């Protein structure tokens, strides 16, 4: 149940029988030849598909994250770490005030990791509410599935190339990109990072067959749904 498809009265009725909600968070940043909104698209979609049979409300995806290292690529938008964690806190405050007591944050972007620590701190300040922070793409079962398909995959590679993150008319190279030096990357300013990364793919093939990708997606949705189902202790 996406909030874009419901009204406040429906949510009030839902809260009479359940207290769960899902907050997807992503980013707006370069993904080589994929959509700039890849992380946001994937986080929102996996959250919605996981929650749909349970009837749990899914908030609109937070489309911006911490992406300063990609600012050399036009179209990238980055929040400061402190901005991200305060926005997440405000959303949690709002959900708690209106009656939600179990909140699953479905994260689609590694740079948003600081929000996980803030969620733990927030729970200590609000002991009546439980929050889970779920990195859908590297949760145990989903990551194991990735490794079975191809152990060489990373940012903007095949593992983010789904039918719904591709761009119309785009052609993806039939090649395997060598891994970039991540230790060096951490030390570079955005301009130098772009010089090192080139098109933006960190490592691996650019695309794999849709049969493989849809099977991977099914694993990610199922694992996210189990996180939403519980336990919540």
C-alpha angles and dihedrals in degrees: 000000000000115000087230087067101046144052135236092258091057090052090049089053090048091053090059089068106022139023105200129116136171126223115191117199127187140147144252107231145119117296100175105248094349128091118293085230094055095123092046093046092051096044093049095044097047089047093050095046092046093049099040100086090044094051092229118155117252118202122220110276118263096236099196129070141156105302106143093137090064098051089109086074114075114239094037114125120192134191124208113251091246091052093052095050093046092050090050090049092051092050091050090048090052094048092047093048092053094050111272114137104172117050127179116200108203107200124198101177130066092211089066092069093113088067089065091061091047090052090055091049091047091054090055088054091047106038094175093064129069122209128188124195109208122188094200098195097053101032107132101263095038093048091048088053090051090052092050091054098044127336091208108075136114145140113355093358130115093294091071095038104104127150089258096051096048122098122235111261095008118140116208120209119255091225144101113239115215114241116269121233099263095185090057092043091060090062098050132096116236095267094051090043089058091050090053096044100041107186091011104254109131098202145330139027120342097222141012131190116292091235088065094043095049091050089051090049092052089054091051093049093048093049092048090050091053089052088054093047093055161165094241100181 
